[in-house]
Amino acid sequence: MPKKNSAGAKKKVPFGAILLALIAVGACAIAGYTWYELKHVKTQIAGGEEVKPEVVNQPPVYMPLETFTVSLKPTDEDADRVLYIGLTLRLKDEESRKLLAEFLPEIRSRLLVLLSQQTADNLATDAGKTSLVGQIKEVLNKPIDNRSAAVADVLYNAFILR
């Protein structure tokens, strides 16, 4: 039964107040749903199997290598040029570090062969050093014992041409 004021007339609820209340309830519902979706990330379904989403902020995995002293490929001008180079590998995961550590003699052999094919003229330029990083990544990402390491980057610790 509608309320009556002291004069006996019916009290009306303004239409604007009802509309404002509906908008507020709708906004709260949308905000709650958004919060729920952000807090409870659903696992992705791939081929019927549940797969957890990848962790984005993993700490980098580094693997320092002992320094190399390599005789470079001789050119007409320079017969005896030597490269002293220290490398650190940035790997994508811990499994790659374990694989490289397990096969470290083979990895060092691959790097020695690659480094001995370089010329001093090429390595004296920034483009040559950058190219060498790409070549090292290519050599190290080749399969070892039917498994592959994931080398993300190669960092120079020392680089001396003599």
N, C-alpha and C positions, 0 to 999 in steps of 0.2 A: 504494500500500500504506500503510495507516495506521501512524503512528508509535507506537512502544511506549516507555513510560517504563522506568526501570531495573528496575522490578518485573515488566515484561513486559505490563502492562495497556495497552489502547488509550487514547489521549488524545483527548477530545471537545472540539470547538469549541462554546462556549455559543451557544444560539439567539439570545440578546439581542445578542451581538456581531455576528452576521450581519444581524439586523434593523437595528441601528444603522448598519452600513456601507451597507445599501441605502437607508436614509433619507438619509444624507449624500450619496450619489451622486445621488439624485433631486433633492435641494435644489440641488446644484451644477448639474445639468442645467437646472432651471427658472431659476436665476439667470443662467446663460449665455444662454439663449434670450431672456430679458427684456433683457439688456444688448444683444444683437444687434439686437433689434427697436427699441430706443431709439436706437442708434447709426446704424442703416441704415433711416431712414424711407423707406418705399416711396412712390413717386409715385402720385398718385391717377389713376385711369383714368376719363375722362369722355367718353362717346361714342366710344370706341375710340382717342382721342388721349391721350397722356401729358401731364399737367399737373403742374408743380412746385408743391409746397405754398407758400402765401403766406408771406412774411417778416413776422413779427409785430412785431419791434422796429425799424421803420424810423424814421429821425430825422424830426421834423416839418419840413414845408416851409412857410415863412412868406413872405408877400409884403406889404411895407409899401406903403401908398399915400400920396401927398402929401395934406396936410391940405386939408379943404374948408371954405370959408366960404360959408354959404348963408343967404339970407333965408327965414325960415319963413313958413308960411301965416298970414295975419293973422287975428286973432280980434277980437271986439268990444272987448275991453279993451286989447289990445296991437296996435298997427299995425306997428311996426318992430322985430321980434325977429330976431336973427341967431344962427346956430349955427356954432360953430367946432369941427370934429371931425376927429380923426386916427384912421385905421383901419389895422390890420394883419390880413391874411387868413391863416388857417391852412388849408392845402390838403392834400388827401389824397395827391397825388403830384406829381412834377416836371412831368408832362405838363400838368396843370392850370395850373401857374405859367407855363409857356411859352405856353399858349393865352391866358391873361389878359394877359400881357405883350404878346402880338401884337395883341390887340384892346383895349388899354388906353384909347384915346379913347372907345370904345363903353361900356366898363365905367364910366368916370368919368361919362359922360352919364347912364347908367342910375341911378347913385348920386345925382347931382345932382337928377334928376327926383324920385326917391324922397324924398330929404331935404327938398326944397322943399315937399312935400306934408304935412310934419309940423307939428304945432302945439307951441308952447312949453309949454303946460299939460300935454300928453301926455308930452313929453320930460323934464319936471321930475321925474317919478316913476321909481322903479326898474323898475316894471312896464313903463313906456313905453320905457325904454332896452332892456330885455330883448326887448320886442316888436319894436323896431327891428332888433335883431340877427337875429331870425327873418325879418323882411322883407328885409333885405339879403342873407341867404343865399338866400332864394327868388328874388330878382331876379338874383343872380349865377350861380345854378345853371341858369338858363334857357339853352337852346342858343344858341350863337354859331356861325354858319357851319356849321350841322348838327353841331356838336360841343358837348359839355358839359364845363364845368369842375366839379370836385368841391370846393366850399368846405365845409370841416368846421366852421369857427368864425370868428367875427368878433370881434376884440379892439379895445377902445378904447385909443388912446394919448393922446388929448386930447378933452375934452368940455366946451365952454364955451357957456352960453346967455347972450345979452345982449339 
